Amino acid sequence: MINFMAYMLLAAVNDSAPEIFFEPMNFVSNLQYMGIGMLVIFVVIGIIMLATSLLNRFFSK
């Protein structure tokens, strides 16, 4: 149903309607990449917090 509605909407806007497919398994297979990205973000935030803490400790006089 969603594919048909999106197809009809794009067909009304464009002269040639592109093929649009909703495949939930693509979302599931990409969850590992999203998890790795979130882990990297947390690691970078941790490094920034550690660097800020060390700089504050060394230069707090």
Chimera marker file (.cmm) of the C-alpha trace (Angstrom):
<marker_set name="trace">
<marker id="1" x="0.000" y="0.000" z="0.000" r="1" g="1" b="0" radius="0.5"/>
<marker id="2" x="2.800" y="2.422" z="0.911" r="1" g="1" b="0" radius="0.5"/>
<marker id="3" x="4.686" y="1.630" z="-2.285" r="1" g="1" b="0" radius="0.5"/>
<marker id="4" x="1.598" y="2.259" z="-4.368" r="1" g="1" b="0" radius="0.5"/>
<marker id="5" x="0.828" y="5.584" z="-2.672" r="1" g="1" b="0" radius="0.5"/>
<marker id="6" x="4.414" y="6.816" z="-3.056" r="1" g="1" b="0" radius="0.5"/>
<marker id="7" x="4.451" y="5.639" z="-6.653" r="1" g="1" b="0" radius="0.5"/>
<marker id="8" x="1.235" y="7.491" z="-7.469" r="1" g="1" b="0" radius="0.5"/>
<marker id="9" x="2.446" y="10.664" z="-5.737" r="1" g="1" b="0" radius="0.5"/>
<marker id="10" x="5.711" y="10.661" z="-7.661" r="1" g="1" b="0" radius="0.5"/>
<marker id="11" x="3.916" y="9.793" z="-10.890" r="1" g="1" b="0" radius="0.5"/>
<marker id="12" x="1.745" y="12.877" z="-10.425" r="1" g="1" b="0" radius="0.5"/>
<marker id="13" x="4.787" y="15.104" z="-9.855" r="1" g="1" b="0" radius="0.5"/>
<marker id="14" x="7.154" y="13.628" z="-12.445" r="1" g="1" b="0" radius="0.5"/>
<marker id="15" x="6.566" y="12.515" z="-15.967" r="1" g="1" b="0" radius="0.5"/>
<marker id="16" x="8.467" y="9.306" z="-15.349" r="1" g="1" b="0" radius="0.5"/>
<marker id="17" x="7.856" y="7.685" z="-11.991" r="1" g="1" b="0" radius="0.5"/>
<marker id="18" x="10.898" y="6.073" z="-10.366" r="1" g="1" b="0" radius="0.5"/>
<marker id="19" x="10.671" y="2.643" z="-8.850" r="1" g="1" b="0" radius="0.5"/>
<marker id="20" x="10.392" y="2.927" z="-5.075" r="1" g="1" b="0" radius="0.5"/>
<marker id="21" x="10.382" y="-0.123" z="-2.858" r="1" g="1" b="0" radius="0.5"/>
<marker id="22" x="10.107" y="-0.380" z="0.902" r="1" g="1" b="0" radius="0.5"/>
<marker id="23" x="12.266" y="-3.228" z="2.159" r="1" g="1" b="0" radius="0.5"/>
<marker id="24" x="12.358" y="-3.547" z="5.964" r="1" g="1" b="0" radius="0.5"/>
<marker id="25" x="15.248" y="-6.028" z="5.852" r="1" g="1" b="0" radius="0.5"/>
<marker id="26" x="17.502" y="-3.264" z="4.506" r="1" g="1" b="0" radius="0.5"/>
<marker id="27" x="16.821" y="-1.334" z="7.715" r="1" g="1" b="0" radius="0.5"/>
<marker id="28" x="17.603" y="-4.389" z="9.827" r="1" g="1" b="0" radius="0.5"/>
<marker id="29" x="20.836" y="-5.074" z="7.934" r="1" g="1" b="0" radius="0.5"/>
<marker id="30" x="21.945" y="-1.446" z="8.397" r="1" g="1" b="0" radius="0.5"/>
<marker id="31" x="21.421" y="-1.489" z="12.172" r="1" g="1" b="0" radius="0.5"/>
<marker id="32" x="24.995" y="-2.687" z="12.722" r="1" g="1" b="0" radius="0.5"/>
<marker id="33" x="26.361" y="0.341" z="10.849" r="1" g="1" b="0" radius="0.5"/>
<marker id="34" x="24.134" y="2.666" z="12.866" r="1" g="1" b="0" radius="0.5"/>
<marker id="35" x="25.353" y="1.011" z="16.085" r="1" g="1" b="0" radius="0.5"/>
<marker id="36" x="28.998" y="1.402" z="15.075" r="1" g="1" b="0" radius="0.5"/>
<marker id="37" x="28.377" y="5.061" z="14.246" r="1" g="1" b="0" radius="0.5"/>
<marker id="38" x="26.767" y="5.676" z="17.637" r="1" g="1" b="0" radius="0.5"/>
<marker id="39" x="29.659" y="3.908" z="19.383" r="1" g="1" b="0" radius="0.5"/>
<marker id="40" x="32.175" y="6.110" z="17.559" r="1" g="1" b="0" radius="0.5"/>
<marker id="41" x="30.221" y="9.227" z="18.549" r="1" g="1" b="0" radius="0.5"/>
<marker id="42" x="30.279" y="8.196" z="22.227" r="1" g="1" b="0" radius="0.5"/>
<marker id="43" x="34.013" y="7.425" z="22.055" r="1" g="1" b="0" radius="0.5"/>
<marker id="44" x="34.757" y="10.823" z="20.513" r="1" g="1" b="0" radius="0.5"/>
<marker id="45" x="32.639" y="12.578" z="23.156" r="1" g="1" b="0" radius="0.5"/>
<marker id="46" x="34.518" y="10.630" z="25.847" r="1" g="1" b="0" radius="0.5"/>
<marker id="47" x="37.882" y="11.687" z="24.398" r="1" g="1" b="0" radius="0.5"/>
<marker id="48" x="36.758" y="15.325" z="24.328" r="1" g="1" b="0" radius="0.5"/>
<marker id="49" x="35.573" y="15.092" z="27.950" r="1" g="1" b="0" radius="0.5"/>
<marker id="50" x="38.856" y="13.478" z="29.009" r="1" g="1" b="0" radius="0.5"/>
<marker id="51" x="40.933" y="16.106" z="27.199" r="1" g="1" b="0" radius="0.5"/>
<marker id="52" x="38.878" y="18.909" z="28.728" r="1" g="1" b="0" radius="0.5"/>
<marker id="53" x="39.249" y="17.411" z="32.193" r="1" g="1" b="0" radius="0.5"/>
<marker id="54" x="43.014" y="16.995" z="31.810" r="1" g="1" b="0" radius="0.5"/>
<marker id="55" x="43.455" y="20.530" z="30.482" r="1" g="1" b="0" radius="0.5"/>
<marker id="56" x="41.388" y="21.879" z="33.362" r="1" g="1" b="0" radius="0.5"/>
<marker id="57" x="43.469" y="19.917" z="35.858" r="1" g="1" b="0" radius="0.5"/>
<marker id="58" x="46.821" y="21.070" z="34.398" r="1" g="1" b="0" radius="0.5"/>
<marker id="59" x="45.934" y="24.744" z="33.852" r="1" g="1" b="0" radius="0.5"/>
<marker id="60" x="43.535" y="25.432" z="36.737" r="1" g="1" b="0" radius="0.5"/>
<marker id="61" x="45.977" y="27.727" z="38.586" r="1" g="1" b="0" radius="0.5"/>
<link id1="1" id2="2" r="1" g="1" b="0" radius="0.2"/>
<link id1="2" id2="3" r="1" g="1" b="0" radius="0.2"/>
<link id1="3" id2="4" r="1" g="1" b="0" radius="0.2"/>
<link id1="4" id2="5" r="1" g="1" b="0" radius="0.2"/>
<link id1="5" id2="6" r="1" g="1" b="0" radius="0.2"/>
<link id1="6" id2="7" r="1" g="1" b="0" radius="0.2"/>
<link id1="7" id2="8" r="1" g="1" b="0" radius="0.2"/>
<link id1="8" id2="9" r="1" g="1" b="0" radius="0.2"/>
<link id1="9" id2="10" r="1" g="1" b="0" radius="0.2"/>
<link id1="10" id2="11" r="1" g="1" b="0" radius="0.2"/>
<link id1="11" id2="12" r="1" g="1" b="0" radius="0.2"/>
<link id1="12" id2="13" r="1" g="1" b="0" radius="0.2"/>
<link id1="13" id2="14" r="1" g="1" b="0" radius="0.2"/>
<link id1="14" id2="15" r="1" g="1" b="0" radius="0.2"/>
<link id1="15" id2="16" r="1" g="1" b="0" radius="0.2"/>
<link id1="16" id2="17" r="1" g="1" b="0" radius="0.2"/>
<link id1="17" id2="18" r="1" g="1" b="0" radius="0.2"/>
<link id1="18" id2="19" r="1" g="1" b="0" radius="0.2"/>
<link id1="19" id2="20" r="1" g="1" b="0" radius="0.2"/>
<link id1="20" id2="21" r="1" g="1" b="0" radius="0.2"/>
<link id1="21" id2="22" r="1" g="1" b="0" radius="0.2"/>
<link id1="22" id2="23" r="1" g="1" b="0" radius="0.2"/>
<link id1="23" id2="24" r="1" g="1" b="0" radius="0.2"/>
<link id1="24" id2="25" r="1" g="1" b="0" radius="0.2"/>
<link id1="25" id2="26" r="1" g="1" b="0" radius="0.2"/>
<link id1="26" id2="27" r="1" g="1" b="0" radius="0.2"/>
<link id1="27" id2="28" r="1" g="1" b="0" radius="0.2"/>
<link id1="28" id2="29" r="1" g="1" b="0" radius="0.2"/>
<link id1="29" id2="30" r="1" g="1" b="0" radius="0.2"/>
<link id1="30" id2="31" r="1" g="1" b="0" radius="0.2"/>
<link id1="31" id2="32" r="1" g="1" b="0" radius="0.2"/>
<link id1="32" id2="33" r="1" g="1" b="0" radius="0.2"/>
<link id1="33" id2="34" r="1" g="1" b="0" radius="0.2"/>
<link id1="34" id2="35" r="1" g="1" b="0" radius="0.2"/>
<link id1="35" id2="36" r="1" g="1" b="0" radius="0.2"/>
<link id1="36" id2="37" r="1" g="1" b="0" radius="0.2"/>
<link id1="37" id2="38" r="1" g="1" b="0" radius="0.2"/>
<link id1="38" id2="39" r="1" g="1" b="0" radius="0.2"/>
<link id1="39" id2="40" r="1" g="1" b="0" radius="0.2"/>
<link id1="40" id2="41" r="1" g="1" b="0" radius="0.2"/>
<link id1="41" id2="42" r="1" g="1" b="0" radius="0.2"/>
<link id1="42" id2="43" r="1" g="1" b="0" radius="0.2"/>
<link id1="43" id2="44" r="1" g="1" b="0" radius="0.2"/>
<link id1="44" id2="45" r="1" g="1" b="0" radius="0.2"/>
<link id1="45" id2="46" r="1" g="1" b="0" radius="0.2"/>
<link id1="46" id2="47" r="1" g="1" b="0" radius="0.2"/>
<link id1="47" id2="48" r="1" g="1" b="0" radius="0.2"/>
<link id1="48" id2="49" r="1" g="1" b="0" radius="0.2"/>
<link id1="49" id2="50" r="1" g="1" b="0" radius="0.2"/>
<link id1="50" id2="51" r="1" g="1" b="0" radius="0.2"/>
<link id1="51" id2="52" r="1" g="1" b="0" radius="0.2"/>
<link id1="52" id2="53" r="1" g="1" b="0" radius="0.2"/>
<link id1="53" id2="54" r="1" g="1" b="0" radius="0.2"/>
<link id1="54" id2="55" r="1" g="1" b="0" radius="0.2"/>
<link id1="55" id2="56" r="1" g="1" b="0" radius="0.2"/>
<link id1="56" id2="57" r="1" g="1" b="0" radius="0.2"/>
<link id1="57" id2="58" r="1" g="1" b="0" radius="0.2"/>
<link id1="58" id2="59" r="1" g="1" b="0" radius="0.2"/>
<link id1="59" id2="60" r="1" g="1" b="0" radius="0.2"/>
<link id1="60" id2="61" r="1" g="1" b="0" radius="0.2"/>
</marker_set>
